[in-house]
Amino acid sequence: MELGGVDDVRSVAKLMKTLEPVLEKIAHFQSLPPEKQTTFVGTIEDNPEYHLLTQSNTLSTSIDTEIMIVHKYIRDHYSIRFPELETLVTNPLDYAKVVTIIGNGPMDGDSIKALQTSKENPLGATLRSVLDGPSVMIVTVEATTTKGREMSQVELERVMRACDMTLALDKAKKTLTDYVQSRMNLFAPNLTALIGSLTAAQLLNFAGGLTGLAKTPACNLPPLGSKKQSGTGFATNVGVRQQGFLYHSPIIRGIPNDLKRQAMRIVSAKVVLAARVDRVHNSPDGSTGEELKASCLERLEKLTEPPPNKGQRALPAPDDKPARKRGGRRARKAKEATAMTDLRKAQNRMAFGKEEKEVGYGTGDGTKGLGMIGQANDGRIRNLQVDQRTKAKLSAKNKGWGGATPVGGSASSLRGFGQGAGSGIDLRGKGLRASGVGSTVGAGAGTASSLAFTPVQGLELVDPKMQAEMSRKRKAEEDRWFKGGTFTQVGGGSSSNGSMGPPPKRVDTGVGKMAPPPLPKK
């Protein structure tokens, strides 16, 4: 909304025309002598002063909006003289007072310093009485460097008229509020004693009077009721959804935020009771309202107090029964999978008086201690203890390594190597392992090695026990077929040195051959 082109502020701010007759009526009722003032109220809705009370309450809530409109008008018109002032003073009332004091005067440092203690201005107050020390210093510095120009007389009169309206609206709001708070003790003494005069006047104004509030269930009081009511009722006046007049009442203001909604439910029930008491004119001195307030405060205090300390609870008596444990093969396997190995246990222990060996590189986290691993048998190959309960077991069908290997080496992936004519090495009986981890051959010498060096393959891994067994079987077969046999010399002849030579040449004598057929007779 741009108000720079508006010449008269009364064309956009018309609330003062409505406030003037209301202020006159309030002045009339306040000027009456005590014997003529209203002391007893019959039906509250029929009392003329009650209508003035509700009208004053409605206008008091509308004055804030009117002040914001006038403040926008002053900023738009005074920006030609001091444009930086609207960012330095954000309060609408303080802004109007500062503009009234400075006006169209010079903006040098000496003039602004003189205004800090001088009352020679339309407001009749010093600049220090309006602003605090730091704000006065900032306004003084900015005034000496402002880019604004001097205003004409017509422009200055527009701004001053708007400033006077802002001050008049603020004064009218104070008058209306004081009147409402002073007369609520007469119209609703118990409700005023419970939630305060201002909140009570706001509730009566919205509910349509004391009768309407007394007939309203406590659960329907916004913002405790439906969202439609909270959006158009009490919450509208505070500008926040699900918040209303009770939310800002003195009795709810000191409650923690997480408990305010529950506290408003407690207070709203008492509000309706107090309104019903005021409706039938019982307890005109407000004693019932004080009792309801004390009851609310007691419940709210109990609501906000910390929970009592129950102390330390004693441990239950032991039943001396063994804990139920899951058994079976699956449970044992699960425990074995996560159990600590013997090697890890040895690493976690340390021998007394012996230096721990370390592995790794560097120092600190780069190395790991070995604990008692290798401490018992120094200088010898570490022999790990195998737990017979957890070691791998082979079935009867799968004997593992050490099973019978064919003589031809058909079960070996290395068969055929070293069997050439010129190699001079027979690998068919080397006993290469097929599968498994054990051996079915009896134990051999402890010095036997499983590494053999061959001219064909170099370093070869074989089983010495299986190799010796296959050699024994091969020798037994050879002895069976060739040990008892001898060579026979053909032709009875022998060489002079007794060695077996080539057989003698046979002479063809024709003995035994078929004769030629006879010649035909002539």
C-alpha positions as CSV (number, residue, x, y, z in Angstrom):
1,M,0.0,0.0,0.0
2,E,1.5,3.3,-1.1
3,L,0.3,6.4,0.7
4,G,2.7,8.9,-0.7
5,G,0.1,10.3,-3.1
6,V,-2.6,10.8,-0.4
7,D,-2.9,14.4,0.7
8,D,-5.0,14.0,3.8
9,V,-4.5,11.2,6.3
10,R,-8.2,11.3,7.4
11,S,-9.1,9.8,4.0
12,V,-7.4,6.5,4.9
13,A,-7.7,6.5,8.7
14,K,-11.4,7.0,9.5
15,L,-11.6,5.4,13.0
16,M,-11.2,8.7,14.8
17,K,-14.6,9.7,13.6
18,T,-16.1,6.7,15.4
19,L,-14.0,7.1,18.5
20,E,-14.9,10.7,19.2
21,P,-18.5,10.1,20.3
22,V,-17.5,7.0,22.3
23,L,-14.9,9.0,24.1
24,E,-17.5,11.7,24.9
25,K,-19.8,9.1,26.4
26,I,-17.1,7.6,28.5
27,A,-16.2,11.1,29.7
28,H,-19.8,11.7,30.6
29,F,-20.2,8.5,32.7
30,Q,-16.9,9.1,34.4
31,S,-17.9,12.7,35.3
32,L,-21.1,11.6,37.1
33,P,-21.1,11.8,40.9
34,P,-20.9,8.6,42.8
35,E,-24.5,8.5,43.8
36,K,-25.6,8.7,40.1
37,Q,-23.2,6.1,38.8
38,T,-24.4,2.6,38.0
39,T,-24.2,0.5,41.2
40,F,-26.7,-2.4,40.6
41,V,-27.1,-4.2,37.3
42,G,-30.3,-6.1,36.5
43,T,-30.2,-7.7,33.1
44,I,-26.7,-6.9,31.9
45,E,-27.6,-6.8,28.2
46,D,-30.2,-4.1,28.9
47,N,-27.9,-1.7,30.6
48,P,-26.8,1.2,28.4
49,E,-23.4,1.4,30.0
50,Y,-22.8,-2.3,29.2
51,H,-23.3,-1.5,25.5
52,L,-20.8,1.3,25.8
53,L,-18.4,-1.2,27.5
54,T,-18.7,-3.7,24.7
55,Q,-18.3,-1.0,22.0
56,S,-15.2,0.4,23.8
57,N,-13.7,-3.1,23.9
58,T,-14.3,-3.6,20.2
59,L,-12.8,-0.2,19.3
60,S,-9.7,-0.8,21.5
61,T,-8.8,-3.9,19.5
62,S,-9.2,-2.0,16.2
63,I,-7.0,0.9,17.2
64,D,-3.7,-1.0,16.6
65,T,-4.6,-1.6,13.0
66,E,-5.4,2.1,12.5
67,I,-2.1,3.1,14.1
68,M,-0.2,0.9,11.6
69,I,-2.0,2.6,8.7
70,V,-1.1,6.1,9.9
71,H,2.5,5.0,10.6
72,K,2.8,3.9,6.9
73,Y,1.4,7.3,5.8
74,I,4.0,9.2,8.0
75,R,6.9,7.1,6.6
76,D,5.9,7.6,3.0
77,H,5.7,11.4,3.4
78,Y,8.6,12.0,5.8
79,S,11.0,9.9,3.7
80,I,11.8,12.9,1.6
81,R,13.3,14.6,4.6
82,F,14.9,11.7,6.7
83,P,14.6,8.4,4.7
84,E,17.0,6.5,7.1
85,L,14.8,7.2,10.2
86,E,12.3,4.4,9.4
87,T,15.0,1.7,9.7
88,L,16.4,3.2,12.9
89,V,13.1,3.6,14.8
90,T,10.6,0.8,14.1
91,N,8.0,1.4,16.9
92,P,5.1,3.4,15.3
93,L,4.5,5.5,18.4
94,D,8.2,6.3,18.9
95,Y,8.6,7.1,15.2
96,A,5.7,9.6,15.3
97,K,7.2,11.3,18.4
98,V,10.7,11.6,16.9
99,V,9.2,13.1,13.7
100,T,7.3,15.6,15.8
101,I,10.5,16.6,17.7
102,I,12.8,16.8,14.7
103,G,10.3,18.2,12.2
104,N,11.8,20.2,9.3
105,G,14.7,21.5,11.4
106,P,18.4,21.5,10.4
107,M,20.2,18.1,10.3
108,D,23.6,19.1,11.5
109,G,25.2,17.6,14.6
110,D,24.8,20.6,16.9
111,S,21.1,21.0,16.2
112,I,20.4,17.3,16.8
113,K,22.4,17.4,20.1
114,A,20.4,20.5,21.2
115,L,17.1,18.5,20.6
116,Q,18.3,15.8,23.0
117,T,17.7,18.1,26.0
118,S,15.4,20.7,24.6
119,K,11.6,20.7,25.1
120,E,10.9,23.5,22.7
121,N,8.9,21.4,20.2
122,P,5.2,20.6,19.5
123,L,5.5,17.4,21.6
124,G,7.0,19.2,24.6
125,A,9.4,16.4,25.3
126,T,13.2,15.8,24.8
127,L,14.6,13.4,22.3
128,R,16.3,11.4,25.1
129,S,12.9,10.8,26.8
130,V,11.7,9.1,23.7
131,L,14.7,7.1,22.6
132,D,17.5,5.3,24.6
133,G,21.1,6.4,24.5
134,P,22.4,4.1,21.7
135,S,19.3,5.0,19.5
136,V,19.9,8.7,20.0
137,M,23.5,8.4,19.0
138,I,22.7,6.5,15.8
139,V,19.9,8.9,14.9
140,T,22.4,11.8,15.4
141,V,25.0,10.3,13.2
142,E,22.6,9.3,10.4
143,A,21.0,12.8,10.5
144,T,24.3,14.4,9.7
145,T,24.8,12.2,6.6
146,T,21.2,11.9,5.4
147,K,20.3,12.4,1.7
148,G,16.9,13.9,2.3
149,R,15.8,17.4,1.3
150,E,14.0,20.1,3.2
151,M,10.2,19.8,3.2
152,S,7.8,22.5,2.1
153,Q,5.2,23.9,4.5
154,V,2.4,22.0,3.0
155,E,4.3,18.7,3.3
156,L,5.3,19.4,6.8
157,E,1.6,20.1,7.8
158,R,0.5,16.7,6.4
159,V,3.1,14.9,8.4
160,M,2.4,16.8,11.6
161,R,-1.3,16.1,11.2
162,A,-0.7,12.4,10.9
163,C,1.7,12.4,13.9
164,D,-1.0,14.1,16.0
165,M,-3.5,11.4,14.9
166,T,-1.1,8.7,16.0
167,L,-0.7,10.2,19.4
168,A,-4.5,10.7,19.7
169,L,-5.2,7.1,18.8
170,D,-2.7,5.9,21.4
171,K,-4.3,8.1,24.0
172,A,-7.8,6.9,23.1
173,K,-6.7,3.3,23.4
174,K,-5.5,3.9,26.9
175,T,-8.8,5.6,27.8
176,L,-10.9,2.7,26.5
177,T,-8.8,0.1,28.2
178,D,-8.9,1.9,31.6
179,Y,-12.6,2.3,31.3
180,V,-13.2,-1.3,30.4
181,Q,-11.1,-2.6,33.2
182,S,-12.7,-0.3,35.7
183,R,-16.3,-1.2,34.8
184,M,-15.8,-5.0,34.5
185,N,-15.7,-5.3,38.2
186,L,-19.3,-4.1,38.2
187,F,-20.7,-6.2,35.3
188,A,-18.8,-9.4,35.8
189,P,-16.9,-9.4,39.1
190,N,-16.3,-13.1,39.4
191,L,-15.2,-13.5,35.8
192,T,-12.9,-10.5,36.3
193,A,-11.4,-12.0,39.5
194,L,-10.7,-15.2,37.6
195,I,-9.0,-14.1,34.3
196,G,-8.6,-10.4,34.6
197,S,-10.7,-7.4,33.4
198,L,-9.2,-7.2,29.9
199,T,-9.6,-10.8,29.0
200,A,-13.1,-10.9,30.6
201,A,-14.2,-7.9,28.4
202,Q,-12.8,-9.6,25.3
203,L,-14.7,-12.8,26.1
204,L,-17.9,-11.0,26.7
205,N,-17.6,-9.0,23.6
206,F,-17.0,-12.0,21.4
207,A,-19.7,-14.3,23.1
208,G,-22.3,-11.6,22.7
209,G,-22.7,-10.7,26.3
210,L,-22.7,-12.5,29.7
211,T,-25.8,-14.6,28.7
212,G,-24.1,-15.9,25.6
213,L,-20.9,-16.8,27.5
214,A,-22.9,-18.5,30.3
215,K,-24.7,-20.7,27.7
216,T,-21.5,-21.7,25.9
217,P,-20.1,-25.2,26.9
218,A,-16.5,-25.1,28.1
219,C,-15.4,-27.5,25.4
220,N,-16.6,-25.0,22.7
221,L,-14.6,-22.1,23.9
222,P,-12.0,-21.3,21.2
223,P,-9.3,-22.4,20.7
224,L,-10.5,-25.5,22.6
225,G,-13.4,-26.0,20.3
226,S,-13.6,-26.6,16.5
227,K,-11.1,-25.1,14.1
228,K,-13.9,-23.0,12.6
229,Q,-14.5,-21.3,15.9
230,S,-10.8,-20.8,16.6
231,G,-10.2,-19.4,13.2
232,T,-13.0,-16.9,13.4
233,G,-13.3,-16.3,17.1
234,F,-10.7,-15.6,19.8
235,A,-7.8,-16.7,17.6
236,T,-8.6,-14.0,15.1
237,N,-7.8,-11.2,17.5
238,V,-4.4,-12.5,18.4
239,G,-3.4,-13.4,14.9
240,V,-2.3,-16.9,15.7
241,R,-4.3,-20.0,15.0
242,Q,-5.3,-22.2,18.0
243,Q,-4.5,-19.2,20.3
244,G,-7.1,-17.0,21.8
245,F,-7.9,-14.6,24.7
246,L,-7.3,-17.2,27.3
247,Y,-3.9,-18.0,25.9
248,H,-2.8,-14.4,26.7
249,S,-4.6,-14.1,30.0
250,P,-2.4,-13.6,33.2
251,I,-3.3,-16.9,34.6
252,I,-2.1,-18.8,31.6
253,R,0.9,-16.6,30.7
254,G,3.3,-18.2,33.1
255,I,2.5,-21.9,32.2
256,P,5.1,-23.7,30.0
257,N,4.2,-24.0,26.4
258,D,3.8,-27.7,26.3
259,L,1.2,-27.5,29.1
260,K,-0.7,-24.4,28.0
261,R,-3.3,-26.2,26.1
262,Q,-4.1,-28.5,29.0
263,A,-4.1,-25.5,31.3
264,M,-6.6,-23.7,29.1
265,R,-9.0,-26.6,29.3
266,I,-8.9,-26.4,33.1
267,V,-9.4,-22.6,33.1
268,S,-12.2,-22.6,30.5
269,A,-14.4,-24.8,32.6
270,K,-14.1,-22.3,35.5
271,V,-14.7,-19.4,33.1
272,V,-18.1,-20.7,32.2
273,L,-19.0,-21.3,35.9
274,A,-17.9,-17.8,36.8
275,A,-20.0,-16.4,33.9
276,R,-23.1,-18.3,35.1
277,V,-22.6,-17.0,38.6
278,D,-22.4,-13.4,37.3
279,R,-25.4,-14.0,35.1
280,V,-27.7,-14.6,38.1
281,H,-25.9,-11.8,40.2
282,N,-24.7,-14.1,42.9
283,S,-21.5,-13.2,44.8
284,P,-21.3,-9.5,43.6
285,D,-18.1,-9.1,45.6
286,G,-16.3,-11.6,43.4
287,S,-15.6,-14.2,46.2
288,T,-16.8,-17.1,44.0
289,G,-14.4,-16.0,41.3
290,E,-11.5,-15.9,43.8
291,E,-12.4,-19.5,44.9
292,L,-12.4,-20.7,41.3
293,K,-9.1,-19.0,40.7
294,A,-7.6,-20.6,43.7
295,S,-8.8,-24.0,42.5
296,C,-7.3,-23.4,39.1
297,L,-4.0,-22.3,40.5
298,E,-3.9,-25.4,42.7
299,R,-4.5,-27.7,39.7
300,L,-2.0,-25.8,37.5
301,E,0.6,-26.0,40.2
302,K,0.1,-29.7,40.5
303,L,0.3,-29.9,36.7
304,T,3.6,-28.1,36.5
305,E,5.4,-29.6,39.4
306,P,8.0,-32.3,38.7
307,P,7.1,-35.9,39.3
308,P,8.1,-37.3,42.7
309,N,11.3,-39.2,43.1
310,K,10.4,-42.8,43.7
311,G,13.9,-43.7,44.9
312,Q,16.0,-46.7,44.0
313,R,14.1,-49.9,43.6
314,A,15.4,-53.0,45.3
315,L,16.5,-55.9,43.2
316,P,14.2,-58.8,43.0
317,A,14.9,-61.8,45.1
318,P,17.0,-64.5,43.3
319,D,15.1,-67.6,42.5
320,D,18.3,-69.8,42.3
321,K,17.1,-71.5,39.2
322,P,19.4,-72.0,36.2
323,A,18.5,-69.9,33.3
324,R,16.8,-71.6,30.4
325,K,19.2,-72.0,27.5
326,R,18.4,-73.1,24.1
327,G,20.0,-76.4,23.2
328,G,20.5,-78.5,20.1
329,R,22.9,-78.7,17.2
330,R,21.8,-75.3,15.7
331,A,22.4,-73.5,19.1
332,R,25.8,-75.1,19.5
333,K,26.8,-74.1,16.0
334,A,25.7,-70.5,16.6
335,K,27.7,-70.3,19.8
336,E,30.8,-71.8,18.1
337,A,30.6,-69.3,15.3
338,T,30.9,-66.4,17.7
339,A,33.1,-68.1,20.3
340,M,36.6,-66.8,21.0
341,T,39.3,-69.0,19.5
342,D,42.2,-70.4,21.5
343,L,44.6,-68.2,19.4
344,R,42.7,-65.1,20.4
345,K,42.6,-66.1,24.0
346,A,46.4,-66.6,23.9
347,Q,46.8,-63.2,22.3
348,N,44.8,-61.5,25.1
349,R,47.0,-62.9,27.8
350,M,50.5,-61.8,28.7
351,A,53.4,-63.8,30.3
352,F,54.8,-62.3,33.5
353,G,58.3,-61.0,33.1
354,K,58.5,-61.6,29.3
355,E,58.5,-59.0,26.6
356,E,55.4,-59.3,24.3
357,K,56.1,-59.9,20.6
358,E,54.6,-57.5,18.1
359,V,53.7,-57.7,14.5
360,G,53.1,-54.9,12.0
361,Y,55.0,-51.8,10.9
362,G,55.7,-48.6,12.8
363,T,54.5,-47.8,16.3
364,G,51.3,-47.3,18.1
365,D,48.2,-48.4,16.2
366,G,50.3,-49.8,13.4
367,T,51.4,-52.8,15.5
368,K,49.6,-55.6,17.2
369,G,50.7,-57.5,20.3
370,L,50.9,-61.3,20.2
371,G,50.4,-61.8,23.9
372,M,51.3,-65.4,24.9
373,I,51.3,-66.7,21.4
374,G,54.7,-68.5,21.0
375,Q,55.8,-67.9,24.6
376,A,55.5,-71.5,25.8
377,N,57.6,-73.1,23.1
378,D,60.4,-70.7,22.3
379,G,62.5,-71.6,19.2
380,R,60.1,-74.3,18.0
381,I,57.3,-74.4,15.5
382,R,54.1,-73.4,17.3
383,N,51.7,-76.4,17.6
384,L,48.1,-75.2,17.9
385,Q,45.9,-77.2,20.1
386,V,42.8,-78.5,18.3
387,D,39.6,-78.8,20.2
388,Q,38.2,-82.3,19.6
389,R,34.7,-81.0,20.1
390,T,34.8,-78.3,17.4
391,K,37.1,-79.8,14.8
392,A,35.8,-80.7,11.4
393,K,34.7,-84.3,11.1
394,L,34.5,-86.3,7.8
395,S,31.8,-88.8,7.0
396,A,32.5,-92.5,6.3
397,K,31.9,-92.1,2.6
398,N,34.3,-89.2,2.2
399,K,37.6,-90.3,3.7
400,G,39.3,-87.1,2.6
401,W,42.9,-87.0,1.6
402,G,44.9,-90.2,1.7
403,G,42.4,-92.4,-0.2
404,A,43.5,-94.9,-2.7
405,T,45.0,-93.3,-5.7
406,P,45.1,-95.2,-9.1
407,V,48.5,-96.4,-10.1
408,G,48.1,-94.7,-13.4
409,G,47.5,-91.4,-11.7
410,S,44.1,-90.9,-13.2
411,A,42.8,-89.0,-10.2
412,S,45.7,-86.6,-10.2
413,S,45.8,-83.3,-12.1
414,L,49.5,-83.7,-12.6
415,R,49.5,-87.1,-14.2
416,G,51.6,-87.5,-17.4
417,F,54.4,-85.3,-16.2
418,G,57.9,-86.9,-16.1
419,Q,56.8,-90.1,-17.9
420,G,58.7,-89.5,-21.1
421,A,61.4,-91.7,-22.3
422,G,64.2,-89.4,-21.5
423,S,63.0,-88.2,-18.1
424,G,64.0,-91.3,-16.2
425,I,61.4,-90.5,-13.5
426,D,58.1,-92.3,-13.0
427,L,55.4,-90.2,-11.4
428,R,52.6,-92.8,-11.6
429,G,53.2,-93.9,-8.0
430,K,53.8,-90.5,-6.4
431,G,50.4,-90.7,-4.6
432,L,49.0,-87.2,-5.5
433,R,46.2,-86.3,-3.2
434,A,42.6,-86.3,-4.5
435,S,40.6,-84.8,-1.7
436,G,40.2,-84.7,2.1
437,V,42.5,-83.7,4.9
438,G,43.6,-87.1,6.4
439,S,45.5,-90.2,5.5
440,T,44.6,-93.9,5.8
441,V,48.2,-95.0,5.7
442,G,50.0,-95.8,8.9
443,A,52.3,-93.3,10.4
444,G,55.8,-93.1,9.0
445,A,59.1,-91.6,10.1
446,G,58.9,-88.2,11.5
447,T,61.8,-87.0,9.3
448,A,59.9,-87.8,6.1
449,S,59.2,-84.7,3.9
450,S,56.3,-84.0,1.7
451,L,58.5,-82.0,-0.8
452,A,60.3,-83.7,-3.6
453,F,62.6,-82.1,-6.2
454,T,62.3,-83.4,-9.7
455,P,64.2,-82.3,-12.8
456,V,60.9,-82.0,-14.7
457,Q,58.7,-80.1,-12.3
458,G,61.2,-78.8,-9.8
459,L,59.5,-78.5,-6.4
460,E,56.7,-81.1,-6.2
461,L,54.3,-81.7,-3.3
462,V,53.7,-85.4,-2.6
463,D,52.7,-87.6,0.3
464,P,55.7,-89.6,1.6
465,K,53.5,-92.2,3.2
466,M,51.5,-92.8,0.1
467,Q,54.7,-92.8,-2.0
468,A,56.2,-95.5,0.2
469,E,53.0,-97.6,0.1
470,M,52.8,-97.4,-3.7
471,S,56.5,-98.4,-4.0
472,R,55.9,-101.4,-1.8
473,K,52.9,-102.5,-3.9
474,R,54.8,-102.0,-7.2
475,K,57.8,-104.0,-5.8
476,A,55.4,-106.8,-4.7
477,E,53.9,-107.0,-8.2
478,E,57.3,-107.1,-9.8
479,D,58.5,-109.9,-7.5
480,R,55.4,-111.9,-8.2
481,W,55.9,-111.9,-11.9
482,F,59.6,-111.7,-12.5
483,K,61.5,-112.9,-9.4
484,G,61.1,-116.7,-10.0
485,G,61.7,-116.7,-13.8
486,T,65.0,-117.3,-15.8
487,F,66.2,-116.7,-19.4
488,T,66.5,-119.8,-21.8
489,Q,69.3,-119.9,-24.4
490,V,68.1,-120.8,-27.9
491,G,70.2,-123.4,-30.0
492,G,72.4,-124.6,-27.1
493,G,75.2,-122.4,-28.2
494,S,76.8,-119.6,-26.2
495,S,79.4,-117.1,-26.8
496,S,82.9,-117.6,-25.7
497,N,82.6,-115.1,-22.9
498,G,79.5,-116.9,-21.6
499,S,77.1,-114.1,-22.6
500,M,74.0,-114.6,-24.6
501,G,74.6,-113.8,-28.3
502,P,72.5,-113.8,-31.4
503,P,70.9,-117.2,-32.4
504,P,72.9,-119.2,-35.1
505,K,71.8,-119.0,-38.8
506,R,69.7,-121.9,-40.0
507,V,70.7,-123.8,-43.2
508,D,67.9,-124.6,-45.6
509,T,68.2,-128.3,-46.4
510,G,64.8,-128.7,-48.0
511,V,63.7,-131.2,-45.4
512,G,60.1,-131.1,-44.9
513,K,59.3,-129.0,-47.9
514,M,56.7,-130.1,-50.5
515,A,58.3,-131.5,-53.7
516,P,57.5,-130.0,-57.1
517,P,54.7,-131.7,-59.1
518,P,55.7,-134.4,-61.5
519,L,56.1,-133.7,-65.1
520,P,53.3,-134.8,-67.4
521,K,53.9,-138.0,-69.3
522,K,54.3,-137.7,-73.0
